[in-house]
C-alpha cells in the first residue's frame, strides 16, 4: 500500500478566559455530569449525534462522535489526567475527521472564584497533524464551545 499523505506537524497554543455568574461548583458540574455536558457540548444545527461515553475520573475516558450535515464525521477521544473538584480539569484528547487522525492536544480548565461567580480559564496546546486542521481553526471551534458553555451557565444563574 502506498501512502501519499504529506506528513507534517504544526504546534499551537491558545488561552480562553471567560467569567460566568455561577459558583465554581456549578461550572465544574457542567463537565462532571454527562447529562449537563450534553446540553452545551456540540449539538449544533445539522449535527447527528453518534457515540457518546463519559467516564469522568482520573484515568477515565470520554468519547463524543457525530456527523455534521451527513458528510463529516468528527470523533473526540479524551483521557482525564487530573481532576480537582471545583478547581481544575486536565485532559489529553485526540480528534479524528472521517477516520483521519488530525490532532492530539492537552487542555487544562481552571475554575477560579470571583465576586461575580467564576473565572474560567482554558489553556490548550495542540499538535496538528498532516495539514488536516490548524491551531487557528481549533481555537475558533473551541471558542464556539466555550461560548456555548458560558451561555448555558449564564442561563442557569
N, C-alpha and C positions, 0 to 999 in steps of 0.2 A: 504494500500500500504506500502511495506517495502522499506526503503531507505538504501541501502547497501554501500553508498558512505562513505569513511572515511573522516571526516571533519578535515580541518586544515587551518591555515592561516600563511603565511610567508611574512615578510615585506622586502622591498628592496628599495634602493635609488641609483641613479646614476646621473652623470653630464656629458654632452657632450658639448664641445666648438669647434667652427669652425670659420674661417674667410672667408668671401666672398667678391669679388671685386665689390660689388654694394652698393649703399646707403641704409641706414636703411629703407627708404620708399619703395624701390623696394623689399627688403627682406620681409618686412611686407606684401606687396601685395600678395606674394606667399601663404599667409594664408587667407587673407581677400577676395580675388577674387576666387570664386569656380572654374572658368574655368582654372585659373593658377594652383590652388592646384591640380586639376585633372591631370595635366601634370607630377607631381612629386610624388604624394602620392599614393603608391600602384601601381597596374597595371603591376606587373612582369609577365614574361612568364608563361603561364599556368593559369593565373588569369582570371576568368569570373566575370565581374563587375555586382553587383546586385544593391540594393537600395542605392542611394546617395541623401542626402538632407543637405543643409548648410544654417544656419541662423546665420551669423557671427555678433553677437552683444551680449552685456552683457545680460545673461538670455537666449540667443539663444542656439539651439542645432545643432549638426551635427551627421549624420548617414552615415556610409560607410560600406556596406556589400558586400561580394563577396565570390566566391568559388574557391579554388585552386585545379587544376587538377581534377575537378569534384568530389572531395572526402571530402574536409574540408571547411566548411562554417565559415567564420570569420565575426563578427559584432562589429564595433566600434561605440559607442554611447557616445558623449561628450556634456557637458554643459559649455558654456563660462561664467566664473565668474568675470573676469576683463579684460578689453581691454583698452590700452592707445596707440593710433595710433602711429606707427613707433617706439614704445618703449618697449611694453610688451604685452603678452597674457597669461592669466591664465585660465585653464580649468580642469574640472574633467572628467574622462572617464571610461566607463566600456567596457570590452572585453568579447565576447562570442565566443565559438568554438562549432560548431554543437549543438547549443542550451544550452550548459553548460556555466554558468557564471564563468569565470576564473580569473577575477581580477577587481579591482577598483583602479584608480590612480589619483593623482594630478600632473599636469605638468605645468611648467612655462617656457616661452620663453622670453629672453631679447634680444634686438637689440641695440647694442652699436656702435656708430660711431667710426671709426678708420681712420687713414691716408689713408689706402688702401681700405676702404669700410665699412664693418660691422663685428663686432664680434657677433656671435650668441651663446647664452648660453641657453641650455635646462637643467633644473633640474626636475627630476621625482621621486616621491615617490609612491610606489605601495603596495597594499595588494593583494597577490597572493593566490588564494583560492583552497583548496582541492587537491593540487598536480597537477592541470591541466597545470600549467606552473611555471617558476621560474623567479626571478629577473634577473638572468644571461641571460635567453632566451629572456626576454623582452628587456634588454639592447642591445643584439645582433641585434634583429629585428629593434629596434629604431635607432641604428647606421646605418643600411642599409637605412632607410627612410631619416635620416639626410644627408647621403652621396648622395642620390637621389636629395635632395633639393640643396645641395652645387653644384652638377654637373649642375642642371638646372640653378641656379643663375649664375654660372660661365660662362655658355654658352650664357648668356644674357649681359655679361659685354662688 
